[in-house]
Amino acid sequence: MKKKSNRPPFPWPSVSALLFTAAVLTASVIVYSSGQKERILRDAVTEMEAVANLKAEQVSDWRSERLNDATLIHENVTLVEHIDAMFIKDDSRSEKSRLEQLLNTLIKNYDFGGAVLVDAGGNPGIGVPESEAVMGDFLRSNVTRAIANPVISISDFHTADVIKYLHLDLLIPMRMPYEGDTVLAGVLVLRIDPAKELFPMLSTWPTPGRTAECILFRFEGDSVIYLNGSHLAGYDRPVALAASDMELSVMRPQSEKNEATIYTDYTGAEVVASVRKVPGTDWYLTAKKETSEILARFIREITMIWMIMAFVYLALASMAYLIIKATRARYLRDKQQEELNRQAIMKHFDFVMKHGNDIILLIDNDLNIVEANERAVVSYGYPRNKLLGMSVSDLRTPDETPLLSEHVKNLNENGSSYIETVHRRSDGTSFPIEISAYTVEVEGTRFYQSIGRDITERKRTEEEMRESNKKLSTIINNLRGVVFRCNYDRDWTMQYISDGIYELAGYLPNEFINNKIRTFGSIIDPEDVKRIWDDIQTSLETGYLYTIEYRIITSSGSTKWVWERGRGYYENNKLVALEGFISDITERKMIEEELIRAKEKAEQSDRLKTAFLHNVSHEIR
């Protein structure tokens, strides 16, 4: 027997169900969070791609508009004539004044930052305003190329020692007709300040965004120049930075679509960005927004969900605590009830041990008696102190002692056994005893519990019953007839039938028991079968007894008349069997038939005699 643990049981099924619920809820939140985050980032990617495409087209359109403006200015004949007149005349103050007015109007209408008029030799003439009448090396080289190849062009973003702000130069070769051809009158350089129109256009965003920005940049070696700076990083002017994966993505052949993705920008922040090349230029445009802003609402929602989950976890933990507490309380109540039951059982056991009529022995593994009740002391006649410690074999008679080992073996194999044996008392007398024995283990040690009962009186009664049954059987078998007990069915299935059936019908009794070979109904004359059933049924409906006469067919094929008297046997007011006696009345029936025939013959003789006398009397008259 295993030693029971004193620790209260843990409610694993209930707690496991709560843990499973928590796990399912947690997995659901994680799956939802992951899917929602991916969806938001996909939407942000789509937005960045759309903005990058839009802004790249706007920059390209802006540049095209500047070139279109230059074409209109290039075709202004009046302006060309004034330029030519200023450079040809010795006293060109009036022409210069008119040109300044025209250039001021031009700058005002087209929103240029300034203008410089250069003659065909590349020397500056006038500048509007006057501070713009200077040329740096970058402009000088561009002017030289424009004189050599007089086509309208627009320079890249640049600064100069003389012009500090970032600008672009729009170079317009001004040509005038001369002898069927055109000659270069000068080059009009219009300085474009991107801070007036281009950069403000880039700073506008279709949707509000704290960290959203568009950056126009170009490559210079391994670096990139952010032309419009970055207000997020605090750069109002162009700034050179090392090229990162975000800018280099536009150069990769496998990224021809330039799809937006997640990068780390120059500030170290994680951003969703899309990079596009501005058509017709060496400029590139990045549209980006920090993921922290993109996911801000999502993070707030997830934070709220996890706060709710925290309350759910707390509720589940509280439920688990209450379940564990209830289980422990129930365990303590059960232990208390178990202790009360144990005490009651011990008291009951003590009472049985002291006052019980059965012989109760507790025997150790060596078959020595370690405990015995008062009935055992009285039955065996040994003092208690002597009985305790005796071997069980000492209680058996010499004839029964050799069987002890086999009985113990069966007991060990089956865990229990029932035997009848013979024990002897201290005075040497013996008595039959029936024993129910069981094996028990206490802390790993095997004991045997034996409950015995003196069956001397029962054996005597059984012997008397055997003698009585033997006498009864002898009487029944010597009767000239048959004693039976059968079921109440159409076959008259026999439960018991005496040996008289052999003398009556020539069949052995066991042939009819439970219809083993034949049914009793099979030997009844077919003409009497229905009448017998109906008569018995009618008699039982009015009382317990019935009497009936019918014919049977013997094993030799002859017919015999029998007389049967029986009664119904009932259990719980339900007819379950018939009991009765059958005797042979064939001889009586034959006598009755002879008497009937003799009577009929005498009656016929009387009728003949009467008729004869009547005839004689008539003749005499």
FENQUIRA-V327687 format. One record per residue. RES is the residue in three letters. OMEGA is omega in whole degrees, -180 to 180 (999 if undefined). NEAR is the number of other ideal C-beta (glycine too) atoms within 12 Angstrom. D_FIRST is the distance of its C-alpha to the first C-alpha in Angstrom with 1 decimal. Layout:
# FENQUIRA-V327687
RES&OMEGA&NEAR&D_FIRST + RES&OMEGA&NEAR&D_FIRST
This chain:
# FENQUIRA-V327687
MET&-179&13&0.0 + LYS&180&8&3.8 + LYS&-178&11&6.5 + LYS&177&13&8.8 + SER&178&10&12.3 + ASN&179&11&15.2 + ARG&179&12&17.7 + PRO&-180&19&19.3 + PRO&179&21&19.1 + PHE&-177&17&22.2 + PRO&-176&24&24.3 + TRP&-178&15&24.8 + PRO&-178&14&26.6 + SER&-180&22&29.1 + VAL&178&23&29.7 + SER&178&16&30.0 + ALA&178&17&32.6 + LEU&178&26&34.5 + LEU&178&21&34.5 + PHE&177&17&35.7 + THR&178&22&38.4 + ALA&-180&24&39.5 + ALA&180&18&39.6 + VAL&179&17&41.6 + LEU&179&24&44.0 + THR&179&21&44.4 + ALA&179&15&45.1 + SER&179&18&47.6 + VAL&-179&26&49.4 + ILE&179&18&49.5 + VAL&178&14&50.8 + TYR&-179&20&53.3 + SER&-179&24&54.5 + SER&-180&16&55.0 + GLY&180&16&56.9 + GLN&179&22&59.0 + LYS&179&23&59.9 + GLU&180&17&60.9 + ARG&-180&17&63.0 + ILE&180&26&64.7 + LEU&177&25&65.5 + ARG&177&20&66.9 + ASP&179&22&69.1 + ALA&177&38&70.3 + VAL&179&30&71.1 + THR&180&21&73.2 + GLU&-179&28&74.9 + MET&178&42&75.7 + GLU&-180&28&77.1 + ALA&-179&21&79.3 + VAL&-180&35&80.6 + ALA&178&42&81.3 + ASN&-179&28&83.3 + LEU&-176&25&85.1 + LYS&178&39&86.1 + ALA&177&34&87.1 + GLU&179&21&89.4 + GLN&178&30&90.8 + VAL&179&40&91.7 + SER&179&25&93.3 + ASP&179&21&95.3 + TRP&179&33&96.3 + ARG&179&33&97.7 + SER&178&20&99.4 + GLU&179&22&101.0 + ARG&178&36&102.4 + LEU&176&26&103.9 + ASN&176&19&105.4 + ASP&180&28&106.9 + ALA&179&34&108.3 + THR&178&19&109.9 + LEU&179&20&111.6 + ILE&180&35&112.9 + HIS&-177&32&114.0 + GLU&179&19&116.1 + ASN&-176&27&117.8 + VAL&-179&18&121.4 + THR&-180&20&122.6 + LEU&180&31&120.2 + VAL&-180&31&121.2 + GLU&179&24&124.9 + HIS&179&33&124.3 + ILE&-179&41&122.3 + ASP&-179&29&125.1 + ALA&-178&25&127.8 + MET&-177&32&126.1 + PHE&-178&30&125.8 + ILE&-175&20&129.4 + LYS&177&17&131.5 + ASP&178&10&132.7 + ASP&-174&11&132.4 + SER&-177&22&129.0 + ARG&-180&14&128.2 + SER&178&15&128.6 + GLU&179&27&126.6 + LYS&180&25&123.9 + SER&180&18&123.8 + ARG&179&22&123.5 + LEU&179&37&120.7 + GLU&178&29&118.8 + GLN&179&20&119.1 + LEU&-179&29&117.9 + LEU&177&39&115.0 + ASN&178&22&114.0 + THR&180&19&114.0 + LEU&-180&31&112.0 + ILE&-178&30&109.4 + LYS&-177&16&109.1 + ASN&-175&16&108.8 + TYR&175&29&106.3 + ASP&175&23&104.4 + PHE&180&35&105.0 + GLY&-180&32&104.6 + GLY&-179&37&108.0 + ALA&176&45&110.7 + VAL&178&43&112.7 + LEU&-177&43&115.8 + VAL&180&39&116.5 + ASP&-176&27&119.7 + ALA&178&28&120.0 + GLY&178&16&120.1 + GLY&-180&26&116.8 + ASN&-180&19&118.2 + PRO&178&27&116.9 + GLY&180&37&119.4 + ILE&177&35&118.0 + GLY&179&30&114.6 + VAL&-10&31&113.4 + PRO&-174&20&112.5 + GLU&-180&17&114.4 + SER&-180&16&111.3 + GLU&-176&35&110.2 + ALA&179&25&113.4 + VAL&-180&24&111.6 + MET&173&30&110.1 + GLY&-178&24&107.3 + ASP&-178&16&106.8 + PHE&180&26&104.3 + LEU&-178&38&106.7 + ARG&179&26&109.7 + SER&178&19&108.1 + ASN&178&34&107.1 + VAL&179&36&110.7 + THR&179&21&112.1 + ARG&180&20&110.0 + ALA&177&33&111.1 + ILE&-180&28&114.8 + ALA&180&17&114.3 + ASN&-171&15&112.4 + PRO&174&26&113.4 + VAL&179&20&110.4 + ILE&179&30&108.4 + SER&177&29&105.2 + ILE&-175&36&102.5 + SER&175&33&101.0 + ASP&175&29&97.5 + PHE&179&36&96.1 + HIS&171&29&97.6 + THR&180&25&99.0 + ALA&179&26&102.1 + ASP&-177&12&103.5 + VAL&178&23&106.1 + ILE&-169&30&103.9 + LYS&-174&17&100.6 + TYR&179&24&98.7 + LEU&-178&32&96.9 + HIS&174&36&99.1 + LEU&178&42&100.2 + ASP&174&42&103.8 + LEU&-175&41&105.4 + LEU&-177&42&108.3 + ILE&175&43&111.0 + PRO&-179&37&114.0 + MET&-177&42&117.1 + ARG&-180&29&119.7 + MET&-179&28&123.1 + PRO&177&14&125.5 + TYR&177&15&128.3 + GLU&176&7&130.8 + GLY&179&6&128.5 + ASP&176&9&125.4 + THR&177&19&123.2 + VAL&-179&21&123.1 + LEU&178&31&120.5 + ALA&-179&36&121.6 + GLY&179&40&118.6 + VAL&177&45&114.8 + LEU&179&47&113.3 + VAL&177&50&110.0 + LEU&-180&41&107.8 + ARG&-179&47&105.0 + ILE&177&37&101.8 + ASP&-177&28&99.5 + PRO&-179&36&96.0 + ALA&-178&25&95.0 + LYS&-174&22&97.3 + GLU&-173&26&95.9 + LEU&-176&36&93.6 + PHE&174&34&91.0 + PRO&178&18&90.8 + MET&179&26&90.3 + LEU&-176&35&87.4 + SER&178&25&85.8 + THR&-175&20&85.7 + TRP&-178&26&82.3 + PRO&180&18&81.8 + THR&-179&18&78.8 + PRO&179&10&78.0 + GLY&-179&26&76.1 + ARG&-176&16&75.8 + THR&-179&28&75.1 + ALA&176&34&76.9 + GLU&174&38&80.0 + CYS&-178&43&82.2 + ILE&175&46&83.5 + LEU&-177&43&86.5 + PHE&173&44&86.4 + ARG&180&29&88.0 + PHE&170&25&87.0 + GLU&-177&21&88.8 + GLY&179&11&87.5 + ASP&-178&14&83.8 + SER&173&19&84.1 + VAL&177&35&84.6 + ILE&174&32&87.0 + TYR&-171&43&85.8 + LEU&-179&39&89.3 + ASN&178&35&88.5 + GLY&178&29&86.2 + SER&-179&33&82.9 + HIS&179&23&82.8 + LEU&-179&28&79.0 + ALA&179&22&79.5 + GLY&178&12&82.6 + TYR&176&22&85.1 + ASP&-179&17&88.3 + ARG&177&22&90.2 + PRO&-178&30&89.4 + VAL&179&25&86.8 + ALA&-180&21&85.9 + LEU&176&27&82.2 + ALA&-180&19&80.4 + ALA&179&27&79.7 + SER&180&29&76.0 + ASP&-179&22&74.0 + MET&-180&39&75.1 + GLU&-176&39&78.8 + LEU&-179&23&78.4 + SER&-179&30&76.5 + VAL&-178&36&79.9 + MET&-175&20&81.1 + ARG&-180&16&78.3 + PRO&-177&10&79.4 + GLN&-179&10&76.0 + SER&-177&20&76.3 + GLU&179&13&79.5 + LYS&179&18&78.2 + ASN&-179&30&77.4 + GLU&-180&23&74.4 + ALA&178&35&73.1 + THR&-176&28&69.9 + ILE&179&29&68.1 + TYR&169&31&69.7 + THR&-174&19&69.9 + ASP&-175&35&73.4 + TYR&179&31&75.7 + THR&-177&25&74.1 + GLY&-180&13&70.6 + ALA&176&26&69.5 + GLU&-175&23&67.8 + VAL&167&39&70.2 + VAL&-172&39&70.6 + ALA&173&45&74.0 + SER&-177&40&76.5 + VAL&179&45&79.4 + ARG&174&39&82.7 + LYS&177&30&85.9 + VAL&-177&33&89.0 + PRO&176&19&91.3 + GLY&-178&17&94.5 + THR&171&28&93.5 + ASP&-179&22&91.5 + TRP&177&37&89.5 + TYR&-177&35&85.9 + LEU&177&44&84.1 + THR&171&48&80.5 + ALA&-175&44&79.0 + LYS&176&48&75.8 + LYS&-178&41&73.4 + GLU&180&28&70.5 + THR&179&29&67.1 + SER&177&23&66.1 + GLU&-180&27&68.7 + ILE&-175&34&67.9 + LEU&-175&28&64.2 + ALA&-179&19&64.8 + ARG&178&17&64.3 + PHE&-180&26&61.3 + ILE&178&19&59.8 + ARG&179&13&60.4 + GLU&-179&19&58.8 + ILE&177&23&55.7 + THR&179&17&55.5 + MET&179&16&55.5 + ILE&-179&22&52.9 + TRP&174&20&50.6 + MET&176&15&51.3 + ILE&178&16&50.2 + MET&178&26&47.1 + ALA&177&18&46.4 + PHE&178&15&46.4 + VAL&178&23&44.2 + TYR&180&22&41.7 + LEU&179&15&41.9 + ALA&179&18&41.3 + LEU&178&27&38.3 + ALA&178&19&36.9 + SER&177&15&37.5 + MET&179&22&35.7 + ALA&179&27&32.7 + TYR&-179&18&32.7 + LEU&179&18&33.0 + ILE&179&25&30.2 + ILE&180&22&27.9 + LYS&179&18&29.2 + ALA&179&19&28.7 + THR&180&23&25.1 + ARG&179&19&24.4 + ALA&178&16&26.2 + ARG&179&18&24.4 + TYR&-180&22&21.1 + LEU&177&18&22.4 + ARG&179&15&23.7 + ASP&178&17&20.5 + LYS&179&20&18.7 + GLN&178&14&21.6 + GLN&179&14&21.4 + GLU&179&17&17.7 + GLU&177&15&18.5 + LEU&178&14&21.5 + ASN&-180&15&19.5 + ARG&179&16&17.0 + GLN&179&14&20.0 + ALA&179&14&21.7 + ILE&180&15&18.8 + MET&177&14&18.8 + LYS&178&15&22.5 + HIS&179&15&22.4 + PHE&178&21&19.9 + ASP&179&17&22.3 + PHE&180&15&25.2 + VAL&180&19&23.8 + MET&-175&27&23.0 + LYS&-171&20&26.5 + HIS&-177&16&28.5 + GLY&180&23&26.8 + ASN&179&19&28.8 + ASP&177&26&25.9 + ILE&-176&37&24.8 + ILE&-180&34&21.2 + LEU&170&39&19.6 + LEU&-171&31&16.3 + ILE&-180&38&16.4 + ASP&-175&25&14.9 + ASN&178&20&14.4 + ASP&179&17&18.2 + LEU&174&29&19.0 + ASN&-178&22&20.4 + ILE&179&34&20.4 + VAL&178&24&18.9 + GLU&180&26&19.7 + ALA&179&36&22.2 + ASN&-176&31&24.0 + GLU&-180&22&27.8 + ARG&178&26&28.4 + ALA&180&40&27.0 + VAL&-178&26&29.3 + VAL&-175&22&32.2 + SER&-176&32&31.6 + TYR&176&35&31.3 + GLY&177&20&33.9 + TYR&171&23&32.3 + PRO&-175&15&32.2 + ARG&-177&21&28.8 + ASN&178&11&28.9 + LYS&180&16&29.7 + LEU&178&32&27.2 + LEU&-178&22&24.3 + GLY&178&21&23.9 + MET&175&28&25.5 + SER&179&20&24.2 + VAL&-180&39&23.6 + SER&179&24&26.4 + ASP&-179&24&28.8 + LEU&-177&36&28.5 + ARG&174&30&29.5 + THR&-179&22&33.1 + PRO&-179&16&34.4 + ASP&-176&13&34.7 + GLU&-177&26&31.0 + THR&-179&21&29.5 + PRO&-178&13&29.9 + LEU&-174&22&27.8 + LEU&-177&31&24.7 + SER&179&16&23.5 + GLU&178&16&23.9 + HIS&180&29&22.0 + VAL&179&26&19.0 + LYS&179&13&19.2 + ASN&179&18&19.3 + LEU&180&30&16.3 + ASN&-178&21&14.1 + GLU&-174&12&15.7 + ASN&-178&15&15.5 + GLY&177&16&12.5 + SER&178&20&15.2 + SER&176&27&18.8 + TYR&-179&19&22.1 + ILE&170&29&24.7 + GLU&-179&23&28.0 + THR&-179&32&29.1 + VAL&176&27&31.4 + HIS&179&40&30.6 + ARG&-178&25&33.2 + ARG&-180&25&34.0 + SER&-180&20&35.2 + ASP&176&11&38.8 + GLY&178&12&38.3 + THR&-178&16&38.4 + SER&178&23&35.9 + PHE&177&30&34.5 + PRO&-177&26&32.7 + ILE&172&37&29.2 + GLU&-173&24&26.8 + ILE&169&37&23.1 + SER&-175&21&20.1 + ALA&-180&33&17.0 + TYR&175&23&13.3 + THR&175&26&10.3 + VAL&177&21&7.3 + GLU&177&18&4.8 + VAL&-180&17&5.9 + GLU&175&11&6.2 + GLY&-180&11&6.1 + THR&-177&16&8.3 + ARG&174&22&8.7 + PHE&178&27&10.8 + TYR&176&36&13.1 + GLN&-177&32&14.4 + SER&176&40&18.1 + ILE&-176&30&20.5 + GLY&180&37&24.0 + ARG&177&28&27.5 + ASP&-176&28&30.9 + ILE&178&24&32.7 + THR&-179&21&36.0 + GLU&-179&15&37.8 + ARG&178&17&36.4 + LYS&178&20&37.4 + ARG&179&15&40.8 + THR&179&13&41.1 + GLU&179&16&40.1 + GLU&178&16&42.7 + GLU&180&14&45.3 + MET&178&14&44.5 + ARG&179&14&44.9 + GLU&-180&14&48.2 + SER&180&14&49.3 + ASN&179&15&48.4 + LYS&179&14&50.2 + LYS&-179&14&53.3 + LEU&180&17&53.1 + SER&179&19&52.9 + THR&180&14&55.8 + ILE&-177&17&57.9 + ILE&-177&24&57.1 + ASN&179&22&57.9 + ASN&176&15&61.1 + LEU&175&22&62.3 + ARG&-178&21&65.1 + GLY&-175&27&63.2 + VAL&171&38&59.9 + VAL&-175&32&57.0 + PHE&169&37&54.8 + ARG&-176&30&52.2 + CYS&175&35&52.2 + ASN&177&26&51.2 + TYR&179&27&53.7 + ASP&-175&21&54.6 + ARG&180&19&57.7 + ASP&-175&21&56.5 + TRP&-177&34&55.7 + THR&-174&26&52.4 + MET&169&37&51.8 + GLN&177&24&48.5 + TYR&174&27&50.2 + ILE&-173&39&53.7 + SER&-177&33&55.2 + ASP&-179&26&57.0 + GLY&-180&28&60.3 + ILE&180&38&60.2 + TYR&179&19&61.1 + GLU&-177&23&64.3 + LEU&-171&38&65.1 + ALA&180&35&64.5 + GLY&179&20&63.8 + TYR&176&29&60.2 + LEU&-178&21&57.0 + PRO&-174&31&54.6 + ASN&177&18&51.6 + GLU&-177&22&53.9 + PHE&-175&35&53.7 + ILE&-179&24&50.0 + ASN&177&22&48.6 + ASN&-175&22&51.8 + LYS&180&18&50.6 + ILE&-179&17&54.1 + ARG&177&27&56.4 + THR&177&24&56.5 + PHE&179&42&58.3 + GLY&-177&26&60.3 + SER&-179&23&61.7 + ILE&177&36&63.6 + ILE&178&33&65.3 + ASP&-177&23&68.9 + PRO&-179&16&69.0 + GLU&-177&13&71.8 + ASP&-172&25&69.6 + VAL&-176&24&66.3 + LYS&-179&16&67.1 + ARG&-180&18&68.8 + ILE&-178&31&65.8 + TRP&-178&23&63.4 + ASP&-178&16&65.8 + ASP&180&21&66.6 + ILE&-179&35&63.0 + GLN&179&20&62.1 + THR&-179&15&65.1 + SER&-178&23&64.4 + LEU&178&24&60.7 + GLU&-178&13&61.8 + THR&-179&12&64.0 + GLY&-178&13&61.8 + TYR&-172&18&59.1 + LEU&174&19&61.5 + TYR&176&30&63.6 + THR&-175&22&66.2 + ILE&175&29&67.5 + GLU&-180&26&69.5 + TYR&-177&34&69.3 + ARG&174&27&69.9 + ILE&178&38&67.5 + ILE&-176&27&68.2 + THR&-180&23&67.2 + SER&179&20&66.0 + SER&179&13&69.7 + GLY&179&12&70.8 + SER&-179&17&72.6 + THR&177&22&72.3 + LYS&173&33&71.3 + TRP&177&29&71.4 + VAL&175&39&68.3 + TRP&-177&27&67.7 + GLU&174&36&64.3 + ARG&-177&24&63.1 + GLY&179&33&59.7 + ARG&177&23&57.8 + GLY&177&27&55.2 + TYR&-172&24&51.5 + TYR&171&15&50.0 + GLU&-177&10&46.5 + ASN&178&7&46.4 + ASN&179&8&50.1 + LYS&-180&10&49.7 + LEU&-177&23&51.4 + VAL&-178&18&48.9 + ALA&174&24&50.9 + LEU&177&38&54.1 + GLU&-179&29&54.6 + GLY&-176&35&57.9 + PHE&-180&29&60.3 + ILE&178&41&62.8 + SER&-178&30&65.9 + ASP&178&29&68.8 + ILE&-179&26&72.1 + THR&-178&23&74.0 + GLU&179&16&76.6 + ARG&180&17&77.1 + LYS&180&21&77.6 + MET&178&16&80.1 + ILE&180&14&82.0 + GLU&179&16&82.0 + GLU&178&16&83.4 + GLU&178&14&86.1 + LEU&-180&14&87.0 + ILE&-180&14&87.2 + ARG&179&14&89.5 + ALA&179&14&91.6 + LYS&180&14&92.0 + GLU&-180&14&93.0 + LYS&179&14&95.5 + ALA&180&14&97.0 + GLU&179&14&97.3 + GLN&178&14&99.0 + SER&178&14&101.4 + ASP&-179&14&102.2 + ARG&179&14&103.0 + LEU&180&14&105.3 + LYS&-180&14&107.0 + THR&-179&14&107.6 + ALA&-180&14&109.0 + PHE&180&14&111.3 + LEU&179&14&112.7 + HIS&180&14&113.3 + ASN&180&13&115.3 + VAL&-180&12&117.3 + SER&-179&11&118.1 + HIS&-180&10&119.3 + GLU&-179&9&121.5 + ILE&180&8&123.1 + ARG&999&7&124.0
